[in-house]
Amino acid sequence: MGKVIFTLDEYRISKGISKYKIIKHCDVSHTQLNSYCNNKVARIDLPVLARICDYLECEISDILKYIPDDE
């Protein structure tokens, strides 16, 4: 089975956007954003992802990837 990973941290760094700006504009907590950035998410909050994508002007596929199993 493959896995789903967040590439949010790489994306925001490539665009020069600080975590603070995302926290402020997307109404997310520091802990929640760090969970997304570090692939430590227990539950995905779709409205939060929608706000992040809206603020970053990106597609969900820009910050979330599926990695197939190598078998």
Residue pairs with C-beta under 8 A, 6 or more apart in sequence:
1 69
2 66
2 67
2 68
2 69
3 66
3 67
3 69
4 64
4 65
4 66
4 67
5 39
5 64
5 65
5 67
6 36
6 37
6 39
6 41
6 63
6 64
6 65
7 62
7 63
7 64
7 65
8 36
8 37
8 52
8 63
8 64
9 37
9 38
11 56
11 58
11 62
11 63
12 18
12 19
12 22
12 37
12 56
15 56
17 56
19 30
19 33
19 34
19 37
22 28
22 33
22 52
22 55
22 56
23 29
23 30
23 33
25 51
25 55
26 48
26 51
26 52
26 55
27 51
28 48
28 51
28 52
32 45
32 48
34 40
35 41
35 42
36 48
36 52
49 60
49 63
49 64
52 63
53 59
53 60
53 62
53 63
56 62
56 63
